[in-house]
Amino acid sequence: MEFSSPSTSRAYSDRDADTSWETWCKREIAPVGKDVIDLGCGGGIYVRGFLACGAHGVIGVDSSKPYIEEAQQACPQARFINASCLDTGLDSQCADVVFERAVIHHFTHGELIANAVEIHRLLKADGVAYIQDRTQEDVVADDPQYWIRRELLEMYPRLLKFEANRRPKTEDYCAILKDVGFSSVDTLTFVETRKIYDSVDALAQELQQRKGKSILFQLTDDELDEIHLATLEVLEGTGLLFDDEEALEVLDGGGAIIDKKNK
């Protein structure tokens, strides 16, 4: 995937952080009054999220100029910089929090080290970095049952190898952080709702536009059409299980047939 290509325009812009992430952010990061740097910010989704959670100031950094322009337009009250996550050019020890979501699986081993060095340089002495990304164990997990990525892997098993090759092992990445100077490295498990769709067509359109998931760029247009057809078959003949009351309300309002007893 080429993040600066016009074909990826708005791939990481057209949504807001879900309330599940905001709840987690307020509890775990507690950004109120803090200076935050969001590395690999894309179109500024989580920059806006941090501001909504009370951060004092947020700087978004991304190597894609089109994404930075989209982010600045959507959130003029934040500062955005078109720079590498390996060398931002920002002052040392300027951040209480450095946040990096869904970025490290795009790096080579050498880039992981350079990125970790840069994160450590940016943090104040008592600052904390939060690196949010899926592990390979997350990728192949059967739960939650409605996770779109799992269906992609079942339909196109070659994607499993692609994912395994690009995702660093948790223990290896933690070792890198310790090697560059982080005194304490902990792992947390967090299941984030990325987005709730108001219709199957809205989901299908986003998949065909390859929005929000870089793995979709590994599929052909014909394969994306197959996913759409398979989704319609499941909805018509089998149905889906939802434990989320908000999702059920949205689907009900969109005309879906809801079995409220079995969800």
C-alpha positions in Angstrom: 0.0 0.0 0.0 1.3 3.4 -1.0 0.0 5.9 1.6 0.7 9.0 -0.4 -1.1 7.7 -3.5 -4.3 9.4 -4.6 -5.9 6.0 -4.7 -5.7 5.8 -0.9 -7.3 9.2 -0.4 -9.5 9.4 2.7 -8.7 5.7 3.6 -7.9 6.8 7.1 -10.0 9.9 7.6 -13.8 9.4 7.2 -14.7 8.2 10.7 -14.4 9.2 14.3 -12.9 7.2 17.2 -15.5 4.9 18.7 -16.8 5.6 22.2 -15.2 2.3 23.2 -11.8 3.8 22.4 -12.6 7.1 24.1 -13.7 5.2 27.3 -10.4 3.2 27.2 -8.4 6.4 26.5 -9.9 8.3 29.5 -9.3 5.3 31.8 -5.8 4.1 30.7 -4.2 7.2 29.2 -6.0 10.0 31.2 -5.0 12.7 28.6 -6.7 15.6 30.3 -4.2 18.5 30.4 -1.5 16.5 28.7 0.5 17.2 25.5 0.1 14.3 23.1 1.9 13.3 19.9 0.0 10.9 17.6 2.6 9.2 15.3 1.2 7.9 12.0 -2.0 9.9 12.6 -3.4 9.4 9.1 -6.4 11.7 8.6 -6.4 12.7 12.3 -9.1 10.3 13.7 -7.3 9.8 17.0 -6.0 13.4 17.2 -9.6 14.4 17.3 -10.3 11.6 19.8 -7.6 12.9 22.2 -8.9 16.5 22.0 -12.4 15.1 22.8 -10.9 13.4 25.8 -9.5 16.6 27.2 -5.9 16.7 26.0 -4.1 20.1 26.3 -2.7 19.9 22.9 -2.2 17.3 20.2 0.4 17.1 17.4 -0.4 14.6 14.5 2.6 13.3 12.5 2.3 11.4 9.2 4.5 10.8 6.3 1.6 11.2 3.8 1.1 14.8 2.8 -2.5 14.1 1.5 -3.5 12.6 4.9 -2.0 15.6 6.8 -4.0 17.9 4.6 -7.2 16.0 5.2 -6.4 15.9 8.9 -5.8 19.7 9.2 -8.9 20.5 7.3 -11.0 18.3 9.6 -9.3 19.5 12.8 -7.9 23.0 12.5 -7.4 23.4 16.2 -4.6 20.7 16.2 -1.1 20.9 14.8 -0.2 18.5 12.0 3.3 17.8 10.6 4.2 16.0 7.4 7.2 14.0 8.6 8.5 10.4 9.2 7.7 8.6 12.4 11.4 7.7 12.5 12.5 11.3 12.5 9.8 13.8 13.3 12.0 16.9 13.7 10.1 17.8 16.9 11.9 18.9 20.1 13.2 16.3 22.5 11.1 15.7 25.6 8.1 17.6 24.4 5.3 15.1 25.0 3.6 13.6 28.0 2.1 10.9 25.8 3.2 9.5 22.5 0.5 7.4 20.8 1.0 5.2 17.8 -1.9 3.1 16.5 -1.7 0.5 13.7 1.7 1.6 12.5 4.4 -0.8 13.6 3.3 -3.6 11.4 4.3 -1.5 8.4 8.0 -1.3 9.6 11.0 -3.4 8.9 13.1 -4.5 11.9 15.5 -1.6 11.5 12.6 0.9 11.2 11.1 -0.6 14.4 14.3 0.3 16.3 14.5 3.8 14.7 10.9 4.5 15.6 11.3 3.3 19.2 14.4 5.6 19.5 12.3 8.5 18.2 9.4 7.8 20.6 11.8 7.6 23.6 13.4 10.9 22.5 10.1 12.7 22.3 8.8 11.7 25.7 9.3 13.8 28.8 11.1 12.1 31.7 7.8 10.9 33.2 6.0 10.5 29.8 4.4 7.3 28.6 4.1 5.7 25.1 1.1 3.8 24.0 1.6 1.5 21.0 -1.7 0.1 19.9 -1.6 -2.7 17.3 -2.8 -6.2 16.6 -0.6 -9.2 17.3 -0.7 -12.3 15.1 -2.7 -14.0 17.8 -5.3 -11.3 17.5 -5.4 -11.7 13.7 -6.2 -15.4 13.8 -8.6 -15.3 16.8 -12.1 -16.6 16.3 -13.6 -14.0 18.5 -15.3 -11.7 18.0 -17.4 -13.7 15.5 -18.5 -10.6 13.5 -14.9 -9.4 12.9 -14.5 -8.7 9.2 -10.8 -9.5 9.0 -11.4 -13.0 10.2 -13.7 -13.6 7.2 -11.1 -12.2 4.8 -8.6 -14.7 6.1 -11.0 -17.6 5.8 -11.8 -16.6 2.2 -8.2 -15.9 1.1 -5.8 -18.0 3.3 -2.8 -16.4 1.6 -3.4 -13.3 3.7 -2.4 -15.3 6.8 1.2 -15.5 5.5 1.1 -11.8 4.6 -0.1 -10.9 8.1 2.4 -13.2 9.8 5.3 -11.7 7.9 4.5 -8.1 8.7 3.5 -8.3 12.4 6.3 -8.3 15.0 6.0 -10.7 17.9 5.0 -9.1 21.1 8.1 -10.3 23.0 10.4 -9.2 20.2 8.9 -5.7 20.1 9.0 -5.3 23.9 12.7 -6.2 23.8 13.3 -3.4 21.3 11.6 -0.9 23.6 13.7 -2.0 26.5 16.9 -1.9 24.4 16.3 1.7 23.4 15.9 2.9 27.0 12.3 2.3 28.2 12.5 1.3 31.8 9.1 -0.4 32.1 7.2 -2.1 29.3 3.7 -3.6 29.9 1.2 -5.2 27.6 -2.6 -4.5 27.7 -5.4 -6.2 25.9 -8.1 -3.9 24.4 -10.9 -4.8 22.0 -11.8 -1.7 20.1 -15.0 -1.3 18.1 -13.7 0.3 14.9 -17.0 1.4 13.4 -20.7 0.5 13.5 -22.3 0.5 10.0 -25.9 1.5 9.4 -26.3 -0.9 6.5 -24.6 -3.8 4.7 -24.3 -1.5 1.7 -22.3 1.0 3.7 -19.9 -1.8 4.8 -19.7 -3.2 1.2 -18.9 0.3 -0.2 -16.1 0.8 2.3 -14.6 -2.5 1.6 -14.6 -2.0 -2.1 -13.0 1.4 -1.6 -10.4 -0.3 0.5 -10.9 2.1 3.4 -9.4 1.7 6.8 -7.6 -1.7 6.3 -4.3 -1.9 4.4 -4.8 -5.6 3.9 -7.6 -4.8 1.4 -4.9 -3.6 -1.0 -3.7 -7.3 -1.2 -7.0 -8.2 -2.8 -8.2 -7.7 -6.4 -11.3 -5.9 -7.4 -12.9 -9.2 -8.3 -12.1 -10.6 -4.8 -13.7 -7.6 -3.2 -16.8 -8.3 -5.2 -16.8 -11.9 -4.0 -16.7 -10.6 -0.4 -19.8 -8.5 -1.0 -21.7 -11.4 -2.5 -20.7 -13.7 0.3 -21.8 -11.1 2.9 -25.3 -10.9 1.3 -25.6 -14.7 1.3 -24.8 -14.9 5.0 -27.2 -12.1 5.9 -30.0 -13.6 3.8 -29.6 -17.3 4.8 -27.8 -17.4 8.1 -27.9 -14.0 9.9 -25.4 -12.6 12.3 -25.1 -12.7 16.1 -24.7 -9.3 17.8 -24.2 -8.8 21.6 -24.0 -5.0 21.2 -27.3 -3.3 21.9 -26.3 -0.1 20.1 -25.5 -2.1 17.0 -28.8 -3.9 17.2 -30.7 -0.5 17.4 -28.8 0.8 14.4 -29.6 -2.3 12.4 -33.2 -2.3 13.4 -33.5 1.3 12.4 -32.0 0.4 9.0 -34.7 -2.1 8.3 -32.9 -5.3 9.3 -35.0 -8.2 10.7 -34.0 -8.5 14.4 -34.6 -11.6 16.5 -34.5 -9.8 19.9 -34.6 -13.0 21.9 -31.5 -14.5 20.2 -29.9 -11.2 19.0 
